Amino acid sequence: MTDELEKLDLPEQPNQEEEKKEAAPRTVEEKFLSAINNGGVVFDLDNSDITSLTNLPKFPETTEQISLFGNGLENPNDIAEIMVPLPNLRALWLNGNPVVDTCSNFSMIASTMPTLEILNSQLTNKAGEWAMLFYAKEQTGATSLETVDRLDLSGKGVLFMPSAEIFGRMTNLKKLDISNHPEFFMTLL
């Protein structure tokens, strides 16, 4: 995994424009409640001074994305107990938390998450259509693989993907950036 602190903004959920006109949630509880009110799929709890996941309300089974970027999480057991059982979790950002640097089996914990495609801004060995569309929607607004015309996956760990077959479905792809993958280029030499 990389130490680079990078995260794309999570896609906006319905009714978030109205919420932005009101006061933006400030406390962890307000952010959590806001996510629940918007379908319980995307939880953006970045920079919220969270030091333990056990203090948070329970994430619903519908949860697909959790961003805990820049908090103070240190206990890998919290992650294993709370995140691994989430059946629909596809993206998890823990960048900027001590646990990423201090836990020697961090990637093993992540490998037990059955649907996790993005971990700390890197593609996992389960990355597929969902992960490609996540980045494509953010970058170009694409709504299907067939409509993707350019895709920047620089430094995203393309080598962790189980297969490159997904790129064959991107029939309009004109530009693909897979730079910043030194391992990949070394294998080509």
N, C-alpha and C positions, 0 to 999 in steps of 0.2 A: 504494500500500500504506500501511497505517497503522503508526504507531510504537507503538500501544497494545499492551501486553504482555498477551495473553490467550490462554489455551488451556484447553480442556476436558480433563479427565482422559481418557486413552486407555481404551477399554473393557478390562475385565479378561479375560484369556485363561484357558482351562481350567487348573486346577492352580495358579493364582496364590495362592489362599487357603492352600494347603499351604506354598507358598514364603514367604508372609508370616509364617507361624508360625515358620519357620526364620529365619536371618539374611537380611535384605534385601540384595541385591547392592549393593556399594559402589563397586567400581572399574568403569571402562568395560568392561573385559574380562568381568567378572562380569555386568554388565547385558546385554552383547551375547550371552553364552552363555545367559543366562536367556531372552532373546527367541528364540534359536534353539531351545532346548528346548521352548518354548511354540508352536512352529509356524513361526517365522520370518516372521510377518506384521506384528507391531507391535514397533517398537523405540523405547523411551523412554529417551533418553540425555540428558535435561535436566540442566543445571547440572553437567556432568561435566568441566569445564575442557578441553574438546576444542578444539584450535586448528587441526587439520588432519584432513581426512577420509581422507587417504592413510595415516594411521597406524592406521586401523580395519580389522578384518577385512572381507572382501567381504560386502556385503548379498546375501542370496539373492534369486532371481527372484520368490519368493512375497511379498516385502515389499510391504505396502500402506500402512503408516504409519510415518513416521520423525519423531521429535520430538527436535530438538537445541536446544531452547529454552535461552537463557541461557548459551551457550558463547562461545568466542572465535574463531569462524570468520571469516576475512577474505578468503580466496581464492575468487573465483567460479569459477575453473577447476576446483577440486576438486568443486564442486557439479555443474558440467556433465559432468565425466568420470565421476563416480561415481553421481549420481542420475538423470541423463537416460536412461541405458540400462535402468533398472529398469522392466520392462514392466507391472507391476501397481501402481506407486506412485500412490496416490490422495490422500494427505495428507502434507504436509511442513511442519514448523514450524521456522523458523530465527529466530523473533522473538528479539530481545535479542542478536543476533550482529552484529558490525561490518559484515559483508558486506551486510546488508540496507540499511544507510545509505550505504555507500561505493560500491557497485556501481551504475553508471548503467544498465546493461542487465540488471539482475536479473530484471525481469519477462519479458524476452525469453528468458532461459535457461529460466525456468519454462514459457513457452509451448511449448517444444520437448518437454516431458514429455508423452507421449501420453495418459495417463490421469489426470493430476493434477487433482483437483477442489477441493482445499482447500490454499491456500498461506498460511502465516502467519495463520491464523484467518480468512482471507478466501476467499470462493468464487471460483473461476476461471471462465474462459469455457468450461470443460468440465464445470462442476458440473451434476449431475443427481440421479438417484435415490440413488446411493450417498451423496453429500454430505448430502442432505436426511435420509436415514435415520441418518447419523452423528450429526447434531445432535438429531434426534427421539429416538433411542434414549437418548442421554445425558440429555435433558431429561425425557422421559416414559416411556421404556421401550418405545416403539412398535416393532413388528416388521415393519411394512409401511407403505407410503404410505397405504393405506386406513385404517389404525388411528391415524394421527396426528390428534390432536384440538387440539393447540396447538403452536406452533413459534415460537421466538424466534430470529430472524435479524438482530437489531439490530446494525448496524455490521459485518455479515459480507460486504458487497460484493455484494448481490443484483443490482446492475446489471451485474455481469460475467457473469452467467448467460446462456447462449445463448437461452433461451426461458423463459417463465413457464408453459408447458403442464404442467409437472410438478405444479403446484399443483392442477390440475384432477383429478388422481388422488387427491388428499387429500380424499375425500368426507366425512370426519368432522371436517374442520378447522373449529374454532369461533373460534380466536384465532391470528392471525399478526402477529408484531411485526417490522416492517421499518423501525423508526425508526432514526435516526442514519445516514441516507443522504441528505445534503443535496442531492446532484446530482439524485436522483430527484424530490424534492419541488420543486426549481426547474423541472424540465421539465413539471410538472403546472400551474404557474402560467401 
